[in-house]
């Protein structure tokens, strides 16, 4: 939800602030006043592409700053600041940290839906229809889709394995000879995983066994031999303990030295055991060096690492086995693919069944809202067509498309081909109302949703927008008084002559008599007494309905 938006130097706007209501907010004003600039600012806020031409004439850059409260935010919300220079260079900040436009779109863009008359690509794009249907169905569709995708991945993995086995089976004589040679050479050494690392750690101890024994013996002699460290510390402890009768502080130091003496005696005992364990064996040294050389030879030939050597042996073994097992590997791989394809078909049927059951209910609910929007007997249908196996995607095995039926008895056709801009606006509005809480978008911004609307349709449109505002934050640019009076918050957009004669757009919240005057202007083009009386009546009626 957008809590606050500040716009500087965007098109004709020098500096403007808007604080949309949690429910319905309307923006009104004369045509050409600059409402589009505010919508462009919201686009920048949610991560859409910037255009240096949006920078106000004479300014070095534009800046859009906003605070939003997204799911999981703390009390400070998410603060977005976006700057675009006249030279086209931009800067994005998220909560005080530099970010990319992509990060902005991922974090904020999915929560704000711009529903302008010329921005219906999401609704007109067939690829999104199945997503809208699934979001309305909820958990059953999500679970069925996840099971289908798991099965699809498993089938793809099995198909890849079968192709790999077949490729090995098609090995030429030269490739087979090479694989047999590689397998024979590696098997002669027969390396095991982790062996090289063990040898590299063990060999230095064997090579320098004499030096290690001598060092351990010398250290033990210095610690525990005659006049060694243990004797010296023992004398020091006894001296301090005797003198502690006269100064208690010496007792503490005696205890510290006694603890150290115990540690040193333990080390001396361990050094004795270590010296007994170390054994210099020339034959063992020769064996380890020979083994290390053999492993290093394999690593140089098939490395760079021993893991590569082991993988190369496994590949060579498979090639040799595939050429000699009479096609058994391929038969097993093909059977595994058939098994996984069967599981995929079951998951696909289950997903299609979930969608097929819900599709007519979604279509009926949207059609009901369309009728409420004075669209007569026009309606929405949801078509589902099973695709050939080769065309299955992660969205599902079937094509789901919204069809528009202009009237009862008429043929339903793809929405993108038959509906006008105004019709698409109202279909989208009806769909948004039906989706309700299932829609992931928290804020809906409508531009020209009232195009070509008047009379009873305008009243219905206002009621639908007010209902939608119960589940979403809704911002509407409108020319209809019926919509304007339904809003919780009303902003007036006006264009004035600014400094130096440069036009400037201002944005201000209005209430009381200012709002009455604006609604009157929207009703009849003037602010006469009759128009004002009607405006007051409409505002009072809507205020009563909200209570």
N, C-alpha and C positions, 0 to 999 in steps of 0.2 A: 504494500500500500504506500502511495506517495504521501508523505507527511507535509513536505514543503518543497517548492521549486523556485529557484531564483535564476533569472535570465538577464544577461548583459550583452548588449551589442549584437543581437541576432536580428537580421533583416532591419525592420523599422523600430524594433524594441531597443531602447537605450538601457533601461533598468526596470525590471518588473518582478514581482513576487506573487506567487499563488500558493494558497494552502487549501488543497481540495478537502472536501468533507469525506468522512468515511463512507457515506452513501453516494447520493447523486449531487454532482456539481455541474452547472451549466455555464457556458461562455457565450455571450451574445454581443451583437454590435452590427453596425452597418457593413454591407458588403465591401471588402477591400480595406477594412480597418486594421487587419494584421493578425487575425486569429490563426492563420496558417503558420505564422512565425512561432507561435507558442507550441503548436503541434510539432513543428520541426525541432524545437528544443526538447520536447519529450522523447523524440526519436533519438536525439544525441544522448539523452540520459540513459537510455536502455541499450545503447551499443550499436546503433545503426550507423551507416557510412556517413562521414562528414563531407561537406562541400565548402571550400573556401568562399564561394559566392554567397554564403549565408552571413558572412561577417558584415556588420553594419558599415555603410559607406563612411570613410574617414577614420574608422577604428582600426587598431592594429590586430585585434583578435576578438573573438567572442568567447563567452564563458557561460556554461550552464552548471549550476550547482543544485544538488537536491539531497534530501534525506528521505529514505524509505524504511519502512519496517517490513522485513521479510521473515519468513518462517525460521525460527531459531535465533533471531536477533535479540540482543540485550536491550536495555532501556535506551541506549544511545542510537540504536538503529544502524543502518548502512548509509554512509555519507559518500556521495559521488560528486566528483568535480571533473568537468571536461572542458578543455580549452582547445580552440582551433584558431590558428593564426591566419592572417590574410594571405600568407604564403603557402597555406595548405598544411603546414606542420601542426600536429596535434599532441595533446598530453592528456592522460587519463589518470585519475587518482581514485582509489577505493579505500575509504576509511584512513586517509592520510598517507597511503602507500602507492607508489607508482604501479600501474597495471596496464595491461594491453586492452584494446577494444574487444578482443575475443573474450577475455576474462570478464569484462563488463557485460557483454551480451549473455554469457553463460550464467552469471550470477543474478543479473537483474532482468535481462530481456525476456526470460520465460515467464516472468510474473506480471508483465504489462503487455496487453494485446491492443495494438493500434488498429481500430476497425473503421478506417476511412473508406469512403466509397471507392477510392482507387487503390485500396490496399486489401483486396479480398483474396489475394493469392492463396492464403492458407485454406480458405473455404473452397476456392475454385480448383485447388490442386487435389487431384484424385488421391494422391499418396497419403494425404492427411485424413481422408475420410475414415479409414479404418482406425486411426488413432482416436478420432473423436468418438466413434462407436465404442471402442474399448474403454475409453475413459468414462463413458456413461454407464457401461456394464459394471465396471469396477473390478473387485477381487476375482470373480470367476473367470473373467477374460484374461486378467493378468496371470493367473495360475495356469490356465490352458496355454497361453502364449509362451510362458516360460518352459513348460513341458515340451511344446512343439520345437522351440529353439534348441533345447538340449538334444532332442532327437535329430534335428537337422544337422547339428554339429557332429553328432555321433555318426550319422550316415556319410557326411562329407569326409570324416576321418577314415571310415571304412573304404570309401571309394578311392581315396588317396593311397591307402595301403594296397588295394587290389592292383591299382595301376603300377605301383612300385614293384610288386611281385611279378606282374606281367613283363615289366621292363627287364627285370633280372632274368626271366625265362627266355627273353629274346636275345640274350647275350650271345655275341658272336664268338667264334672259336678263339680269336685273339684275346677278347675280354675274359673269356673263361680261363684261358691259360694263365693270364695275368692274375686273376683272382686265386687260382689254385697255387700259383707261386707265392703270392703274398700270404695266403693261409698257411702254407707249409713252412715258410720262413719264420712267421710269428709263432706258430705252434711249436717249432723246434726250441725256441727260447721259453715259451709258455709263461709269459708275464702274468702277474696277478695284480689286481687293483691295490694301490698303495705301497707296492713292494719297492719301487724306486725311492720313495721318500724314506722308507725304513732303512734302506741301505745307506743313503746319504747321511742319515743320522748315526748309524752304527759304525760305519767305516772309520771315521776319525778316532773313535775310541780304540779300535783294534790296531790301527796304524801306530798310535802313540801310547800303547799299553805300558811300555817300560817307563816312559816319562810320567804317566799318570800314577803308577805305583810308587815311584820315587817321590813325587810331590805329596801324596797322601801320607807316606811313611815319615817324611821330614816334618810335615805339619803336625802329625801325631806326637813325634818326639819332642817338638817345641812346646807342645801343650802338656803332655803327661809324663815326659821323661824326667830324669833327675834335674833338679833346679829349673823345671819348666814352669809354664804359666800357672798350672794348677797349684804347684807348691808355693809359688810366690803369692798367689791370691789367698791361699789358706793361711799363710803367715799373717797377711794383712788383716784378714777377718779376725783372727785370734787376738792380734794386737789391739784392734779397735774395740772388741768386746771386753777385753780386760780394762781398757781405759774408760769405757762407758760407765764404770762405777762412779766416775767423777764428773762426767758430762754426758747426759742422755742423748745429745744430738749424735754422738758417735755411733750409737746403737743403730740408728736408721741407715747410716752409710755401711755399717757392717752387714746389715740385712741385704742391702742392694748388691754388695760385692759377693755375698754368699749365693744369691740368686744367679749372678753371672757365672760363678764357679760351677754351679750345677749345669748351666747351659754348655759351658766349655767341656765339661766331662762327657756330656752327651755327644757333642761333636767329635770328641776324641774317639769315643766308642764307635761311632758311625764311620769315621775314617779307617779304623781298623777293619771293619767289615768290608768297606769299599776296596781296600787294598787286597783283601783275600779274594774278592770277586774278579778283579781285573786280571786277565790272563793274556800274555803275549804269545799267540800261536801263529807262526809263519804260514802254516798250511791253511788255517782259517782266513788269514789275511789274503792269501793268494786266491782262495775260493770267492771271497767277497769282491775282490777287485775284478776277477774274471766275470762274475755275474753282473756287476755294475757296467762293465764295458759292453756286455751283450745287450743290456737294456738301453744303454745310451745309443748303441748302433741302431736299434729299432726306432728310437725316438728321432734320430737324425733322418732315418729313411721314411718314416710314416707320421712324424710328429706334426707340430712342435711339442706336444705334451703326450704323456703316456695315455691319457684319456683318448686322444686321437688314435693312438696305436690300437687300443682295445676296440674302438669303434670301427677302425679299418678292418680288423680281424672279423668282427661280427658281420660287416658288409660282405667281405669276401666269402665267409662261410655260407651266407644266404645265397649268393650267386652260385656257388658250387652246388649247394643243396637243391636250388631251383632247377638246375640243369640235370640233376640226377634222380630227382624224386618222382619223375613221371607226371608232373603237374599237380602233385598233392598240395603243395603250398598255395597254388592258385585256386584250387578247388576250395580249400579252407577259407581263403580270403573272400572268394565269391559268395560262399555260404554265409559268412559273417555280414557281408554287405546286404544280402537278401534279408537276413534277420533284422538288421537295423532299418532297412527301408520299410519293412513291415511295421516295425514299431513307430516309424515316422508317419506312415499312413494312418495309423490309429490315432496318434497325437493330432494330426491334421484334421481328421474327422471330428475329433472332440472339440477342437478350436472352432471349426466351422459350425458345429452344432450350437455352441454357446452364442456365437454371433448371429446365426440364423434365427434363434429363438428370440433374441433381443431386438433385432433390426426392425421388425414391424411395430414393436412397442415404441421405439425411438421415433420412427417415422410418424406414428399417430400422435405422439405428444408434440412434436414440432409442428405438424399440420394443424393441430388445435390452436397453438399459439399464432400460427399464420392467419388462421381465420379470425382470431381476436384482433389481429393487426389489419383487419379489413382487406384481406387478400382473397376474399370470396371463397370459392371452392378449390383454389389452388392448394397443392399439397406437396409433401416430400415423400419420396420413396427411397428405400435403401436396397440396392441390387447387390447380389453376391454371386460371383461366377468362379467356379473352380478352374484353376489354371493348369496347363500341362506341367508335369513334374519338373521339367527343365526350367520353368519360370517361377518356381517357388522361391520366395525371399524370406528374410527374417520377419517381415510383417505378417506372413502367413501364406497358406497355399491357395488362397482365393483373392480375387479382385473385389474390393468393396467400393461402391460408388454411390454418391447421393444423386438422385434424379429429381428433376423438377417437373411437376404436373401442373400446367397453367390453369386447368379447370377440370371439373368432373367429366369423365368420358373421353378426355384428351390423352394422347400418348405421353408418357413420362420420358423426358429426354435429359441428357447430362446437363447439370446445372450450369456448367461453364459455357454451354452453347445457346441456351435459350433465355436465361433470365437477364433482365436489364439491371443496370447498376442499382436502381432503387429497390428492385425486387430482391437482389442479392443482399442488400443492406438489411431488409426486413427478415429474410430467411436466416441470415446470420444472427440477428437479434433474437429471433424465435429459438434458434439453436442454443444460444448463450443462456437463455432463460431455462431451457430444459436441462442443460448440462448442470447448471447451478453449482453446487459444492463440488461436483466431480471435475469441474474445469480447474486446471492448475493455475490459471491466470487469476491474480488477485485484483488487478486494476484493468478496466476496460475503457478505452478512449474512443469515442465515436465522433466521426466527422461526416457531416452531410447524410446522416442516417435518415433525416427527414426530407430528403430530396423528392420533390414531386408529391409531397403528402399534405393533405389539408382536411378540413371538416372533421367527420367522425373518426377518420383514420388517425388524425393528429391526437385526438383525445385518447384513442386506444394505444398509440405509440407512447404517449406520456405515461399511461398506466403500466405498460410493460417495462419501460425503463425504470420506473419507481420500484417495480417488483424485483427487477434484476439488481437494483441497488441494495436489496436486502441481503444478498449473498456476495456482492462484489462492490469495490469502489468503482464508481462510474463517472466519467468526465465526458460531457457532451457539448460539442459545438452545434448550436441550433439556431434556426430562424423561426421556430414555432413558439408562440406564446404559451400554448398548452403544455409544452415540455418545460419551458422556463419556470412556470409557476410550481412545477412538481419538485423543484430542486431544493436541497437543504442549504446550498450555498450558491450565490449568483454573482458572477464576475462580468463587468461591462468592459468591452474592448473598444477603444476609441482611437482615432488618428487625429493628431493635432500638428500644427506647424511649430517645429522646434526652433532651437537656436540656429541662426543663419538661414532660416527658411527651409531647413531640412525636415521633411515629414517625420513624425515620431508617434509610435504606438504606445498607448498607456493601458494599463490593466488595473482595475480597482474593484473590490467587493462592493456590492450595493445592497441596500435594504431600505425598509421604510418607503418614503415617498419617491426616493430615487428609483427603487425597484418598480414601484407602481408606474412611474413615468416610462421606464424602459419597456415594461410589458405592454403598456398602452401603445407605444410606438410600434411594437411588433404586431399588435392587433390591427391597427388601422393606418399606420404611417404618421399619425399625429398624436399629440398629448392633450387633446381637448378634454373637457369635463366628462363627456360621455364615455370616451375611451378610458379615462382614468377610473371612472365608476365601475366599468366592466372589469378592468384589471384588478381593482380591489376585491371585487366579488370573486374572481377566479382564484386569487391568492388566498382569500379567506376560506374558500371551499376546499382548496388543497390542504391548507393548514389544518382544517378540521378533520380531513380524511387521514392525515398522518397521525393525529392524536388518537 
